[in-house]
Amino acid sequence: MITEINDRMEYLNMYQSQCATCKHFDWDTCTCKAFPKEIPDAILAGTKKHDTVIKGQTGNTIYEKEDD
């Protein structure tokens, strides 16, 4: 259940980020297993990669390409 609207994807070009092809990304909430509340802007905008564990994330989930 979505409890609030998160429109960050409207002003961040997330299609340049790994998020758009990550199997952990949730398109409905614009979150993932590593960042269940909010993905950092730098990752969501594509200016930072998430191929290592980042301080502040939940667990040790990192980018994994979604199966085609």
PDB file with SEQRES, HELIX, SHEET and CRYST1 records, atoms N, CA, C and O in Angstrom:
SEQRES   1 A   68  MET ILE THR GLU ILE ASN ASP ARG MET GLU TYR LEU ASN          
SEQRES   2 A   68  MET TYR GLN SER GLN CYS ALA THR CYS LYS HIS PHE ASP          
SEQRES   3 A   68  TRP ASP THR CYS THR CYS LYS ALA PHE PRO LYS GLU ILE          
SEQRES   4 A   68  PRO ASP ALA ILE LEU ALA GLY THR LYS LYS HIS ASP THR          
SEQRES   5 A   68  VAL ILE LYS GLY GLN THR GLY ASN THR ILE TYR GLU LYS          
SEQRES   6 A   68  GLU ASP ASP                                                  
HELIX    1 AA1 ARG A    8  TYR A   11  1                                   4    
HELIX    2 AA2 MET A   14  GLN A   16  5                                   3    
HELIX    3 AA3 GLN A   18  THR A   21  5                                   4    
HELIX    4 AA4 ASP A   41  ALA A   45  1                                   5    
CRYST1    1.000    1.000    1.000  90.00  90.00  90.00 P 1           1          
ATOM      1  N   MET A   1       0.838  -1.182   0.000  1.00  0.00           N  
ATOM      2  CA  MET A   1       0.000   0.000   0.000  1.00  0.00           C  
ATOM      3  C   MET A   1       0.884   1.246   0.000  1.00  0.00           C  
ATOM      4  O   MET A   1       1.751   1.393   0.862  1.00  0.00           O  
ATOM      5  N   ILE A   2       0.676   2.112  -0.929  1.00  0.00           N  
ATOM      6  CA  ILE A   2       1.424   3.360  -1.013  1.00  0.00           C  
ATOM      7  C   ILE A   2       0.758   4.379  -0.100  1.00  0.00           C  
ATOM      8  O   ILE A   2      -0.439   4.642  -0.215  1.00  0.00           O  
ATOM      9  N   THR A   3       1.549   4.954   0.815  1.00  0.00           N  
ATOM     10  CA  THR A   3       0.990   5.903   1.775  1.00  0.00           C  
ATOM     11  C   THR A   3       1.302   7.356   1.442  1.00  0.00           C  
ATOM     12  O   THR A   3       0.682   8.265   1.993  1.00  0.00           O  
ATOM     13  N   GLU A   4       2.259   7.580   0.544  1.00  0.00           N  
ATOM     14  CA  GLU A   4       2.559   8.944   0.123  1.00  0.00           C  
ATOM     15  C   GLU A   4       3.097   8.923  -1.297  1.00  0.00           C  
ATOM     16  O   GLU A   4       3.605   7.901  -1.761  1.00  0.00           O  
ATOM     17  N   ILE A   5       2.988  10.023  -1.970  1.00  0.00           N  
ATOM     18  CA  ILE A   5       3.458  10.126  -3.342  1.00  0.00           C  
ATOM     19  C   ILE A   5       4.905  10.604  -3.338  1.00  0.00           C  
ATOM     20  O   ILE A   5       5.247  11.585  -2.678  1.00  0.00           O  
ATOM     21  N   ASN A   6       5.741   9.903  -4.078  1.00  0.00           N  
ATOM     22  CA  ASN A   6       7.139  10.288  -4.220  1.00  0.00           C  
ATOM     23  C   ASN A   6       7.358  10.604  -5.689  1.00  0.00           C  
ATOM     24  O   ASN A   6       7.424   9.693  -6.515  1.00  0.00           O  
ATOM     25  N   ASP A   7       7.472  11.873  -6.022  1.00  0.00           N  
ATOM     26  CA  ASP A   7       7.584  12.284  -7.420  1.00  0.00           C  
ATOM     27  C   ASP A   7       9.012  12.639  -7.835  1.00  0.00           C  
ATOM     28  O   ASP A   7       9.208  13.318  -8.842  1.00  0.00           O  
ATOM     29  N   ARG A   8      10.008  12.190  -7.074  1.00  0.00           N  
ATOM     30  CA  ARG A   8      11.397  12.504  -7.396  1.00  0.00           C  
ATOM     31  C   ARG A   8      11.777  12.020  -8.785  1.00  0.00           C  
ATOM     32  O   ARG A   8      12.613  12.636  -9.446  1.00  0.00           O  
ATOM     33  N   MET A   9      11.174  10.924  -9.238  1.00  0.00           N  
ATOM     34  CA  MET A   9      11.511  10.393 -10.558  1.00  0.00           C  
ATOM     35  C   MET A   9      11.097  11.345 -11.667  1.00  0.00           C  
ATOM     36  O   MET A   9      11.543  11.198 -12.805  1.00  0.00           O  
ATOM     37  N   GLU A  10      10.255  12.315 -11.357  1.00  0.00           N  
ATOM     38  CA  GLU A  10       9.819  13.290 -12.353  1.00  0.00           C  
ATOM     39  C   GLU A  10      10.903  14.323 -12.653  1.00  0.00           C  
ATOM     40  O   GLU A  10      10.988  14.822 -13.775  1.00  0.00           O  
ATOM     41  N   TYR A  11      11.725  14.645 -11.666  1.00  0.00           N  
ATOM     42  CA  TYR A  11      12.760  15.651 -11.908  1.00  0.00           C  
ATOM     43  C   TYR A  11      14.177  15.065 -11.920  1.00  0.00           C  
ATOM     44  O   TYR A  11      15.131  15.770 -12.248  1.00  0.00           O  
ATOM     45  N   LEU A  12      14.321  13.790 -11.567  1.00  0.00           N  
ATOM     46  CA  LEU A  12      15.608  13.113 -11.692  1.00  0.00           C  
ATOM     47  C   LEU A  12      15.518  12.184 -12.892  1.00  0.00           C  
ATOM     48  O   LEU A  12      14.553  11.430 -13.013  1.00  0.00           O  
ATOM     49  N   ASN A  13      16.480  12.221 -13.759  1.00  0.00           N  
ATOM     50  CA  ASN A  13      16.444  11.386 -14.951  1.00  0.00           C  
ATOM     51  C   ASN A  13      16.876   9.975 -14.587  1.00  0.00           C  
ATOM     52  O   ASN A  13      17.995   9.560 -14.886  1.00  0.00           O  
ATOM     53  N   MET A  14      15.982   9.246 -13.940  1.00  0.00           N  
ATOM     54  CA  MET A  14      16.315   7.924 -13.443  1.00  0.00           C  
ATOM     55  C   MET A  14      16.596   6.914 -14.547  1.00  0.00           C  
ATOM     56  O   MET A  14      17.151   5.850 -14.275  1.00  0.00           O  
ATOM     57  N   TYR A  15      16.233   7.216 -15.763  1.00  0.00           N  
ATOM     58  CA  TYR A  15      16.515   6.298 -16.862  1.00  0.00           C  
ATOM     59  C   TYR A  15      18.001   6.249 -17.186  1.00  0.00           C  
ATOM     60  O   TYR A  15      18.443   5.371 -17.926  1.00  0.00           O  
ATOM     61  N   GLN A  16      18.771   7.174 -16.645  1.00  0.00           N  
ATOM     62  CA  GLN A  16      20.223   7.147 -16.791  1.00  0.00           C  
ATOM     63  C   GLN A  16      20.865   6.365 -15.657  1.00  0.00           C  
ATOM     64  O   GLN A  16      22.073   6.131 -15.670  1.00  0.00           O  
ATOM     65  N   SER A  17      20.074   5.963 -14.684  1.00  0.00           N  
ATOM     66  CA  SER A  17      20.612   5.239 -13.538  1.00  0.00           C  
ATOM     67  C   SER A  17      20.510   3.739 -13.736  1.00  0.00           C  
ATOM     68  O   SER A  17      19.820   3.257 -14.634  1.00  0.00           O  
ATOM     69  N   GLN A  18      21.204   3.020 -12.887  1.00  0.00           N  
ATOM     70  CA  GLN A  18      21.111   1.570 -12.877  1.00  0.00           C  
ATOM     71  C   GLN A  18      19.721   1.121 -12.421  1.00  0.00           C  
ATOM     72  O   GLN A  18      19.280   0.025 -12.768  1.00  0.00           O  
ATOM     73  N   CYS A  19      19.052   1.934 -11.673  1.00  0.00           N  
ATOM     74  CA  CYS A  19      17.755   1.564 -11.088  1.00  0.00           C  
ATOM     75  C   CYS A  19      16.771   1.038 -12.135  1.00  0.00           C  
ATOM     76  O   CYS A  19      16.041   0.080 -11.878  1.00  0.00           O  
ATOM     77  N   ALA A  20      16.752   1.649 -13.289  1.00  0.00           N  
ATOM     78  CA  ALA A  20      15.787   1.286 -14.322  1.00  0.00           C  
ATOM     79  C   ALA A  20      15.948  -0.152 -14.801  1.00  0.00           C  
ATOM     80  O   ALA A  20      15.006  -0.734 -15.339  1.00  0.00           O  
ATOM     81  N   THR A  21      17.139  -0.732 -14.608  1.00  0.00           N  
ATOM     82  CA  THR A  21      17.363  -2.112 -15.050  1.00  0.00           C  
ATOM     83  C   THR A  21      17.679  -3.063 -13.900  1.00  0.00           C  
ATOM     84  O   THR A  21      18.079  -4.202 -14.137  1.00  0.00           O  
ATOM     85  N   CYS A  22      17.507  -2.615 -12.670  1.00  0.00           N  
ATOM     86  CA  CYS A  22      17.833  -3.434 -11.501  1.00  0.00           C  
ATOM     87  C   CYS A  22      16.652  -4.310 -11.103  1.00  0.00           C  
ATOM     88  O   CYS A  22      15.509  -3.852 -11.085  1.00  0.00           O  
ATOM     89  N   LYS A  23      16.932  -5.565 -10.787  1.00  0.00           N  
ATOM     90  CA  LYS A  23      15.853  -6.484 -10.415  1.00  0.00           C  
ATOM     91  C   LYS A  23      15.267  -6.186  -9.039  1.00  0.00           C  
ATOM     92  O   LYS A  23      14.213  -6.719  -8.694  1.00  0.00           O  
ATOM     93  N   HIS A  24      15.921  -5.353  -8.256  1.00  0.00           N  
ATOM     94  CA  HIS A  24      15.429  -5.009  -6.921  1.00  0.00           C  
ATOM     95  C   HIS A  24      14.584  -3.729  -6.910  1.00  0.00           C  
ATOM     96  O   HIS A  24      13.985  -3.395  -5.887  1.00  0.00           O  
ATOM     97  N   PHE A  25      14.532  -3.022  -8.023  1.00  0.00           N  
ATOM     98  CA  PHE A  25      13.823  -1.737  -8.091  1.00  0.00           C  
ATOM     99  C   PHE A  25      12.314  -1.941  -8.156  1.00  0.00           C  
ATOM    100  O   PHE A  25      11.826  -2.794  -8.897  1.00  0.00           O  
ATOM    101  N   ASP A  26      11.588  -1.159  -7.382  1.00  0.00           N  
ATOM    102  CA  ASP A  26      10.126  -1.199  -7.367  1.00  0.00           C  
ATOM    103  C   ASP A  26       9.611   0.058  -8.059  1.00  0.00           C  
ATOM    104  O   ASP A  26       9.711   1.157  -7.513  1.00  0.00           O  
ATOM    105  N   TRP A  27       9.063  -0.102  -9.252  1.00  0.00           N  
ATOM    106  CA  TRP A  27       8.583   1.034 -10.045  1.00  0.00           C  
ATOM    107  C   TRP A  27       7.404   1.742  -9.397  1.00  0.00           C  
ATOM    108  O   TRP A  27       7.213   2.937  -9.618  1.00  0.00           O  
ATOM    109  N   ASP A  28       6.615   1.041  -8.608  1.00  0.00           N  
ATOM    110  CA  ASP A  28       5.443   1.664  -7.977  1.00  0.00           C  
ATOM    111  C   ASP A  28       5.826   2.649  -6.890  1.00  0.00           C  
ATOM    112  O   ASP A  28       5.186   3.689  -6.736  1.00  0.00           O  
ATOM    113  N   THR A  29       6.870   2.328  -6.132  1.00  0.00           N  
ATOM    114  CA  THR A  29       7.257   3.193  -5.016  1.00  0.00           C  
ATOM    115  C   THR A  29       8.565   3.931  -5.246  1.00  0.00           C  
ATOM    116  O   THR A  29       8.935   4.803  -4.460  1.00  0.00           O  
ATOM    117  N   CYS A  30       9.272   3.584  -6.329  1.00  0.00           N  
ATOM    118  CA  CYS A  30      10.565   4.196  -6.641  1.00  0.00           C  
ATOM    119  C   CYS A  30      11.555   3.949  -5.496  1.00  0.00           C  
ATOM    120  O   CYS A  30      12.311   4.837  -5.102  1.00  0.00           O  
ATOM    121  N   THR A  31      11.525   2.709  -4.973  1.00  0.00           N  
ATOM    122  CA  THR A  31      12.408   2.288  -3.892  1.00  0.00           C  
ATOM    123  C   THR A  31      12.993   0.922  -4.259  1.00  0.00           C  
ATOM    124  O   THR A  31      12.714   0.385  -5.331  1.00  0.00           O  
ATOM    125  N   CYS A  32      13.799   0.374  -3.365  1.00  0.00           N  
ATOM    126  CA  CYS A  32      14.355  -0.963  -3.584  1.00  0.00           C  
ATOM    127  C   CYS A  32      14.660  -1.608  -2.242  1.00  0.00           C  
ATOM    128  O   CYS A  32      14.431  -1.002  -1.195  1.00  0.00           O  
ATOM    129  N   LYS A  33      15.179  -2.845  -2.263  1.00  0.00           N  
ATOM    130  CA  LYS A  33      15.514  -3.552  -1.024  1.00  0.00           C  
ATOM    131  C   LYS A  33      16.570  -2.802  -0.219  1.00  0.00           C  
ATOM    132  O   LYS A  33      16.500  -2.765   1.010  1.00  0.00           O  
ATOM    133  N   ALA A  34      17.534  -2.214  -0.890  1.00  0.00           N  
ATOM    134  CA  ALA A  34      18.614  -1.501  -0.202  1.00  0.00           C  
ATOM    135  C   ALA A  34      18.161  -0.158   0.364  1.00  0.00           C  
ATOM    136  O   ALA A  34      18.681   0.302   1.381  1.00  0.00           O  
ATOM    137  N   PHE A  35      17.192   0.464  -0.299  1.00  0.00           N  
ATOM    138  CA  PHE A  35      16.687   1.774   0.119  1.00  0.00           C  
ATOM    139  C   PHE A  35      15.158   1.745   0.130  1.00  0.00           C  
ATOM    140  O   PHE A  35      14.519   2.306  -0.760  1.00  0.00           O  
ATOM    141  N   PRO A  36      14.569   1.087   1.142  1.00  0.00           N  
ATOM    142  CA  PRO A  36      13.119   0.897   1.180  1.00  0.00           C  
ATOM    143  C   PRO A  36      12.310   2.172   1.412  1.00  0.00           C  
ATOM    144  O   PRO A  36      11.111   2.198   1.137  1.00  0.00           O  
ATOM    145  N   LYS A  37      12.947   3.225   1.911  1.00  0.00           N  
ATOM    146  CA  LYS A  37      12.226   4.487   2.116  1.00  0.00           C  
ATOM    147  C   LYS A  37      12.467   5.468   0.993  1.00  0.00           C  
ATOM    148  O   LYS A  37      11.540   6.131   0.529  1.00  0.00           O  
ATOM    149  N   GLU A  38      13.734   5.566   0.547  1.00  0.00           N  
ATOM    150  CA  GLU A  38      14.070   6.528  -0.507  1.00  0.00           C  
ATOM    151  C   GLU A  38      15.475   6.251  -1.043  1.00  0.00           C  
ATOM    152  O   GLU A  38      16.442   6.207  -0.283  1.00  0.00           O  
ATOM    153  N   ILE A  39      15.573   6.068  -2.336  1.00  0.00           N  
ATOM    154  CA  ILE A  39      16.876   5.880  -2.980  1.00  0.00           C  
ATOM    155  C   ILE A  39      17.568   7.239  -3.048  1.00  0.00           C  
ATOM    156  O   ILE A  39      16.946   8.226  -3.440  1.00  0.00           O  
ATOM    157  N   PRO A  40      18.854   7.304  -2.669  1.00  0.00           N  
ATOM    158  CA  PRO A  40      19.567   8.588  -2.736  1.00  0.00           C  
ATOM    159  C   PRO A  40      19.511   9.196  -4.141  1.00  0.00           C  
ATOM    160  O   PRO A  40      19.568   8.478  -5.138  1.00  0.00           O  
ATOM    161  N   ASP A  41      19.399  10.505  -4.206  1.00  0.00           N  
ATOM    162  CA  ASP A  41      19.276  11.215  -5.480  1.00  0.00           C  
ATOM    163  C   ASP A  41      20.395  10.864  -6.455  1.00  0.00           C  
ATOM    164  O   ASP A  41      20.136  10.667  -7.642  1.00  0.00           O  
ATOM    165  N   ALA A  42      21.634  10.782  -5.975  1.00  0.00           N  
ATOM    166  CA  ALA A  42      22.772  10.522  -6.867  1.00  0.00           C  
ATOM    167  C   ALA A  42      22.647   9.165  -7.556  1.00  0.00           C  
ATOM    168  O   ALA A  42      23.033   9.021  -8.716  1.00  0.00           O  
ATOM    169  N   ILE A  43      22.116   8.182  -6.858  1.00  0.00           N  
ATOM    170  CA  ILE A  43      21.927   6.862  -7.463  1.00  0.00           C  
ATOM    171  C   ILE A  43      20.744   6.905  -8.417  1.00  0.00           C  
ATOM    172  O   ILE A  43      20.832   6.420  -9.545  1.00  0.00           O  
ATOM    173  N   LEU A  44      19.643   7.480  -7.969  1.00  0.00           N  
ATOM    174  CA  LEU A  44      18.438   7.535  -8.788  1.00  0.00           C  
ATOM    175  C   LEU A  44      18.646   8.367 -10.059  1.00  0.00           C  
ATOM    176  O   LEU A  44      18.033   8.089 -11.090  1.00  0.00           O  
ATOM    177  N   ALA A  45      19.490   9.364  -9.988  1.00  0.00           N  
ATOM    178  CA  ALA A  45      19.766  10.210 -11.149  1.00  0.00           C  
ATOM    179  C   ALA A  45      20.844   9.621 -12.063  1.00  0.00           C  
ATOM    180  O   ALA A  45      21.014  10.070 -13.196  1.00  0.00           O  
ATOM    181  N   GLY A  46      21.566   8.618 -11.570  1.00  0.00           N  
ATOM    182  CA  GLY A  46      22.586   7.983 -12.393  1.00  0.00           C  
ATOM    183  C   GLY A  46      23.967   8.576 -12.278  1.00  0.00           C  
ATOM    184  O   GLY A  46      24.861   8.192 -13.032  1.00  0.00           O  
ATOM    185  N   THR A  47      24.171   9.504 -11.355  1.00  0.00           N  
ATOM    186  CA  THR A  47      25.503  10.094 -11.197  1.00  0.00           C  
ATOM    187  C   THR A  47      26.398   9.261 -10.285  1.00  0.00           C  
ATOM    188  O   THR A  47      27.605   9.493 -10.216  1.00  0.00           O  
ATOM    189  N   LYS A  48      25.806   8.286  -9.579  1.00  0.00           N  
ATOM    190  CA  LYS A  48      26.563   7.380  -8.723  1.00  0.00           C  
ATOM    191  C   LYS A  48      26.076   5.961  -8.961  1.00  0.00           C  
ATOM    192  O   LYS A  48      24.872   5.721  -9.041  1.00  0.00           O  
ATOM    193  N   LYS A  49      27.002   5.022  -9.073  1.00  0.00           N  
ATOM    194  CA  LYS A  49      26.668   3.609  -9.260  1.00  0.00           C  
ATOM    195  C   LYS A  49      26.404   2.961  -7.903  1.00  0.00           C  
ATOM    196  O   LYS A  49      26.900   3.425  -6.876  1.00  0.00           O  
ATOM    197  N   HIS A  50      25.625   1.894  -7.908  1.00  0.00           N  
ATOM    198  CA  HIS A  50      25.361   1.149  -6.682  1.00  0.00           C  
ATOM    199  C   HIS A  50      25.861  -0.281  -6.859  1.00  0.00           C  
ATOM    200  O   HIS A  50      25.094  -1.239  -6.771  1.00  0.00           O  
ATOM    201  N   ASP A  51      27.168  -0.405  -7.110  1.00  0.00           N  
ATOM    202  CA  ASP A  51      27.754  -1.720  -7.295  1.00  0.00           C  
ATOM    203  C   ASP A  51      28.569  -2.174  -6.090  1.00  0.00           C  
ATOM    204  O   ASP A  51      29.222  -3.217  -6.130  1.00  0.00           O  
ATOM    205  N   THR A  52      28.527  -1.387  -5.018  1.00  0.00           N  
ATOM    206  CA  THR A  52      29.087  -1.763  -3.727  1.00  0.00           C  
ATOM    207  C   THR A  52      28.106  -1.319  -2.653  1.00  0.00           C  
ATOM    208  O   THR A  52      27.257  -0.461  -2.895  1.00  0.00           O  
ATOM    209  N   VAL A  53      28.224  -1.902  -1.472  1.00  0.00           N  
ATOM    210  CA  VAL A  53      27.360  -1.513  -0.356  1.00  0.00           C  
ATOM    211  C   VAL A  53      27.679  -0.073   0.028  1.00  0.00           C  
ATOM    212  O   VAL A  53      28.843   0.311   0.134  1.00  0.00           O  
ATOM    213  N   ILE A  54      26.627   0.716   0.233  1.00  0.00           N  
ATOM    214  CA  ILE A  54      26.769   2.139   0.545  1.00  0.00           C  
ATOM    215  C   ILE A  54      26.314   2.385   1.979  1.00  0.00           C  
ATOM    216  O   ILE A  54      25.305   1.841   2.425  1.00  0.00           O  
ATOM    217  N   LYS A  55      27.062   3.200   2.682  1.00  0.00           N  
ATOM    218  CA  LYS A  55      26.710   3.545   4.059  1.00  0.00           C  
ATOM    219  C   LYS A  55      25.275   4.083   4.092  1.00  0.00           C  
ATOM    220  O   LYS A  55      24.901   4.947   3.298  1.00  0.00           O  
ATOM    221  N   GLY A  56      24.490   3.558   5.020  1.00  0.00           N  
ATOM    222  CA  GLY A  56      23.121   4.032   5.185  1.00  0.00           C  
ATOM    223  C   GLY A  56      22.080   3.155   4.506  1.00  0.00           C  
ATOM    224  O   GLY A  56      20.882   3.339   4.724  1.00  0.00           O  
ATOM    225  N   GLN A  57      22.517   2.206   3.689  1.00  0.00           N  
ATOM    226  CA  GLN A  57      21.529   1.345   3.035  1.00  0.00           C  
ATOM    227  C   GLN A  57      21.102   0.228   3.978  1.00  0.00           C  
ATOM    228  O   GLN A  57      21.752  -0.013   4.996  1.00  0.00           O  
ATOM    229  N   THR A  58      20.019  -0.446   3.644  1.00  0.00           N  
ATOM    230  CA  THR A  58      19.530  -1.578   4.406  1.00  0.00           C  
ATOM    231  C   THR A  58      20.113  -2.857   3.815  1.00  0.00           C  
ATOM    232  O   THR A  58      19.999  -3.090   2.611  1.00  0.00           O  
ATOM    233  N   GLY A  59      20.735  -3.683   4.646  1.00  0.00           N  
ATOM    234  CA  GLY A  59      21.284  -4.953   4.179  1.00  0.00           C  
ATOM    235  C   GLY A  59      22.484  -4.763   3.269  1.00  0.00           C  
ATOM    236  O   GLY A  59      23.155  -3.731   3.299  1.00  0.00           O  
ATOM    237  N   ASN A  60      22.744  -5.803   2.441  1.00  0.00           N  
ATOM    238  CA  ASN A  60      23.907  -5.744   1.554  1.00  0.00           C  
ATOM    239  C   ASN A  60      23.527  -5.904   0.082  1.00  0.00           C  
ATOM    240  O   ASN A  60      24.359  -6.292  -0.739  1.00  0.00           O  
ATOM    241  N   THR A  61      22.283  -5.607  -0.246  1.00  0.00           N  
ATOM    242  CA  THR A  61      21.809  -5.680  -1.626  1.00  0.00           C  
ATOM    243  C   THR A  61      22.470  -4.587  -2.457  1.00  0.00           C  
ATOM    244  O   THR A  61      22.522  -3.426  -2.052  1.00  0.00           O  
ATOM    245  N   ILE A  62      22.978  -4.979  -3.633  1.00  0.00           N  
ATOM    246  CA  ILE A  62      23.519  -4.013  -4.584  1.00  0.00           C  
ATOM    247  C   ILE A  62      22.867  -4.235  -5.938  1.00  0.00           C  
ATOM    248  O   ILE A  62      22.050  -5.142  -6.093  1.00  0.00           O  
ATOM    249  N   TYR A  63      23.220  -3.422  -6.907  1.00  0.00           N  
ATOM    250  CA  TYR A  63      22.645  -3.522  -8.243  1.00  0.00           C  
ATOM    251  C   TYR A  63      22.819  -4.917  -8.836  1.00  0.00           C  
ATOM    252  O   TYR A  63      23.913  -5.480  -8.826  1.00  0.00           O  
ATOM    253  N   GLU A  64      21.727  -5.457  -9.350  1.00  0.00           N  
ATOM    254  CA  GLU A  64      21.762  -6.700 -10.121  1.00  0.00           C  
ATOM    255  C   GLU A  64      20.865  -6.492 -11.327  1.00  0.00           C  
ATOM    256  O   GLU A  64      19.693  -6.140 -11.193  1.00  0.00           O  
ATOM    257  N   LYS A  65      21.422  -6.710 -12.490  1.00  0.00           N  
ATOM    258  CA  LYS A  65      20.649  -6.517 -13.720  1.00  0.00           C  
ATOM    259  C   LYS A  65      19.440  -7.453 -13.749  1.00  0.00           C  
ATOM    260  O   LYS A  65      19.545  -8.645 -13.459  1.00  0.00           O  
ATOM    261  N   GLU A  66      18.319  -6.892 -14.100  1.00  0.00           N  
ATOM    262  CA  GLU A  66      17.092  -7.660 -14.214  1.00  0.00           C  
ATOM    263  C   GLU A  66      17.224  -8.638 -15.375  1.00  0.00           C  
ATOM    264  O   GLU A  66      17.772  -8.293 -16.422  1.00  0.00           O  
ATOM    265  N   ASP A  67      16.726  -9.847 -15.191  1.00  0.00           N  
ATOM    266  CA  ASP A  67      16.742 -10.831 -16.267  1.00  0.00           C  
ATOM    267  C   ASP A  67      15.833 -10.362 -17.396  1.00  0.00           C  
ATOM    268  O   ASP A  67      14.742  -9.844 -17.156  1.00  0.00           O  
ATOM    269  N   ASP A  68      16.294 -10.548 -18.627  1.00  0.00           N  
ATOM    270  CA  ASP A  68      15.493 -10.141 -19.787  1.00  0.00           C  
ATOM    271  C   ASP A  68      14.372 -11.096 -20.048  1.00  0.00           C  
ATOM    272  O   ASP A  68      13.601 -10.901 -20.988  1.00  0.00           O  
TER     273      ASP A  68                                                      
END                                                                             
